[in-house]
C-alpha cells in the first residue's frame, strides 16, 4: 500500500522542481516579487504537458507514477525486463538492456528499481552526463542506486537541472540525533528537493496494511488462501521495487 504515497511524491516533485516552488516561497516571504506576472517578465516556469518521463523500473510504484503523470499530459517510457508485457500506464516500454539510450530524450528520470547487485550504482557520472542539462532526477528506489558523489557533482555543476531525493546514504540511530543524510553537502544545494524517507509513510498506507493483516488472520483461521502471496516474486522478476523504508 506504499506505492500510492510514493507515486504522489514523485508527481509532486515533477511539479515543484521546474516551478521552483520553494525558491519563490522564500523570496515572497522577504517581500521579493521578482518573477511575478505583474511585471511582464519572460516566464521561467515549465508544465508537465508533453514532457518525457523515463521510469527506470516500472513495477508497482512505477505504474502508479505513470498513471499520474499521464493525467498531466506527459509521455511515459517504462523500463522493464519484459518489454512484451502489457503495461497500459506507459506509452512505450524499453528493455532494461537499452535504458541508457533513453536518457538524452527524457525531461524527468525516475529511479524506481529494486536494489540488487545489478542495480547498485546504476546511475553514475556517465548516466548523469547523458541526460539533458534541463532534466531532473528523482530517486524513490534505494539511495545507492545512484552513486553518491556522482549525483552530488552532477547537481553542483548543473550537469542536470535538479533532483528530488527521498532515500539517503546516512541515517540517524536515535530519534534526537542530528544527522545529515549524506557524506556530500546536498543540503547546501538549491536545486535539490530533500525528503527524509517519508513519501510512503501515509495514513492510507498504514490503514491498508492493517486491513490486509486482519484479512489474512481471518483467512488463516478459515484455512483459505492468503492475499498478497507471491508479490515478492513478482517484484523480483520485474524491475519494479519497493520504497526505501
C-alpha positions in Angstrom: 0.0 0.0 0.0 3.0 2.3 -0.1 3.0 2.8 -3.9 0.3 5.5 -3.9 2.2 7.7 -1.5 5.5 7.3 -3.3 3.8 8.0 -6.7 2.2 11.2 -5.4 5.6 12.3 -4.0 7.3 11.7 -7.4 4.5 13.6 -9.2 4.7 16.4 -6.7 8.4 16.7 -7.3 7.9 16.9 -11.0 5.6 19.8 -10.5 7.6 21.6 -7.9 11.2 21.3 -9.2 10.8 23.2 -12.5 8.4 25.7 -10.9 10.9 26.4 -8.2 8.1 26.5 -5.6 10.4 26.6 -2.5 12.6 29.3 -4.1 9.7 31.6 -4.8 8.0 30.9 -1.5 11.2 32.1 0.3 11.5 35.1 -1.9 8.0 36.3 -1.3 8.4 35.9 2.5 11.1 38.6 2.1 8.8 40.8 0.1 10.6 40.0 -3.2 8.2 39.8 -6.2 10.7 39.0 -8.9 9.4 36.5 -11.4 5.8 37.6 -10.9 3.4 38.0 -13.9 2.9 41.6 -12.6 6.0 42.9 -14.4 5.6 41.1 -17.7 9.0 39.4 -17.3 9.6 36.4 -19.6 8.2 33.3 -17.9 10.6 30.7 -16.5 8.1 28.0 -15.4 7.5 24.7 -17.1 4.5 22.5 -17.2 4.3 18.7 -17.5 2.3 18.7 -20.7 4.3 17.0 -23.4 7.3 16.2 -21.2 9.1 12.9 -21.5 9.2 10.8 -18.3 11.6 7.9 -18.1 10.7 5.5 -15.3 13.5 3.0 -14.7 11.7 0.1 -13.1 8.0 0.2 -13.9 6.8 -2.1 -11.3 4.1 -1.4 -8.6 5.4 2.1 -7.8 6.4 2.9 -11.4 3.0 2.1 -12.8 1.3 4.3 -10.2 3.7 7.2 -11.1 2.9 6.7 -14.8 -0.9 6.9 -14.3 -0.5 10.2 -12.5 1.9 12.0 -14.8 0.0 10.8 -17.9 -3.0 12.6 -16.4 -0.9 15.8 -16.7 -0.2 15.1 -20.4 3.3 13.7 -20.1 4.7 10.9 -22.3 5.9 7.9 -20.3 8.6 5.4 -21.2 8.9 2.5 -18.8 12.0 0.3 -18.4 11.3 -3.3 -17.7 12.9 -6.7 -18.2 10.0 -7.8 -20.4 9.0 -5.2 -22.9 6.5 -7.5 -24.5 4.2 -7.4 -21.4 1.3 -5.0 -21.5 1.5 -2.0 -19.1 -1.3 0.3 -20.0 0.1 3.1 -17.9 3.2 3.6 -20.1 3.2 4.9 -23.6 6.2 2.8 -24.5 8.3 0.0 -22.9 12.0 -0.4 -23.2 14.1 -3.4 -22.3 16.5 -2.9 -19.4 19.5 -3.5 -21.6 18.5 -0.4 -23.7 17.5 2.1 -21.0 20.6 4.3 -21.2 19.7 5.1 -24.8 16.6 6.9 -23.5 18.5 9.3 -21.2 19.2 12.0 -23.7 15.5 12.3 -24.6 14.0 12.4 -21.1 12.9 15.5 -19.2 12.5 13.5 -16.0 14.3 10.3 -15.0 12.8 8.4 -12.1 14.7 5.6 -10.3 12.2 3.0 -9.2 14.2 -0.3 -9.2 14.9 -2.9 -6.6 18.4 -2.7 -5.1 20.3 -5.7 -6.4 23.9 -6.3 -7.3 23.0 -5.3 -10.9 21.3 -2.0 -9.9 23.7 -0.8 -7.2 25.4 2.3 -8.6 23.2 2.1 -11.7 23.3 5.9 -12.0 26.8 7.3 -12.2 28.7 10.2 -13.8 28.2 8.7 -17.3 24.5 8.4 -16.9 24.0 11.9 -15.5 26.2 13.3 -18.3 24.0 11.6 -20.8 20.9 13.4 -19.5 19.8 16.8 -20.8 21.1 19.7 -18.7 17.4 20.7 -18.3 16.4 17.3 -17.0 15.5 16.3 -13.4 16.4 13.1 -11.5 14.0 11.6 -8.9 15.1 8.7 -6.7 12.4 6.7 -4.9 14.3 3.5 -5.1 17.3 3.0 -2.7 19.9 5.6 -2.2 22.8 3.6 -3.6 21.1 3.0 -6.9 22.6 6.4 -7.6 26.3 6.9 -6.8 26.5 9.4 -4.0 29.4 11.6 -5.2 28.4 11.4 -8.9 24.9 12.6 -8.1 26.2 15.5 -6.0 28.7 16.6 -8.6 26.0 16.5 -11.3 23.8 18.8 -9.3 26.7 21.0 -8.1 28.0 21.5 -11.7 24.5 21.8 -13.2 25.1 18.7 -15.3 21.4 18.2 -14.6 18.8 20.8 -13.6 17.9 19.3 -10.3 16.8 16.3 -8.2 14.2 15.1 -5.7 15.6 12.6 -3.2 13.6 10.6 -0.6 16.1 7.9 0.0 19.5 8.6 1.6 23.1 7.4 2.3 23.2 8.1 6.1 20.5 7.7 8.7 20.3 8.7 12.4 20.5 5.9 15.0 18.5 7.8 17.6 15.3 9.9 17.3 17.0 13.0 18.7 20.2 12.7 16.7 21.1 15.4 14.3 22.2 13.6 11.1 22.8 15.0 7.7 21.6 12.4 5.1 24.8 12.2 3.0 28.5 12.4 3.2 28.1 15.1 0.5 26.7 18.5 1.3 23.4 18.1 -0.7 21.8 20.4 1.9 23.8 23.3 0.6 22.4 23.0 -2.9 19.4 25.0 -4.1 18.4 22.6 -6.9 17.5 19.6 -4.6 14.2 18.8 -3.0 15.1 16.8 0.1 12.7 14.4 1.9 13.6 12.3 5.0 12.4 8.9 3.6 8.8 9.6 4.3 7.0 9.7 0.9 5.3 6.3 1.5 4.6 6.9 5.2 0.9 7.9 4.9 -2.2 7.1 6.9 -3.7 5.3 4.0 -0.7 3.1 3.7 -0.9 2.1 7.4 -4.6 1.5 7.2 -4.3 -0.6 4.1 -1.6 -2.8 5.6 -3.7 -3.2 8.8 -6.7 -4.3 6.8 -4.5 -6.9 4.9 -3.1 -8.3 8.1 -6.6 -8.6 9.6 -7.9 -10.3 6.4 -5.0 -12.7 6.4 -5.6 -13.7 10.0 -9.3 -14.4 9.1 -8.3 -16.4 6.1 -5.7 -18.4 8.1 -8.4 -19.3 10.6 -10.7 -20.4 7.8 -7.9 -22.3 6.0 -8.2 -20.1 2.9 -5.5 -18.8 0.6 -3.8 -15.7 1.9 -3.8 -12.5 0.0 -0.6 -10.9 -1.4 1.3 -14.2 -1.6 3.8 -14.3 -4.4 4.2 -10.5 -4.7 7.8 -10.7 -3.6 8.5 -12.9 -6.6 6.6 -10.6 -8.9 8.7 -7.7 -7.8 11.9 -9.7 -8.3 11.1 -10.7 -11.8 10.3 -7.2 -12.9 12.4 -4.1 -12.3 9.8 -2.6 -10.0 11.0 -2.2 -6.5 9.7 -1.3 -3.1 10.3 2.0 -1.5 13.4 2.5 0.8 11.8 2.5 4.2 
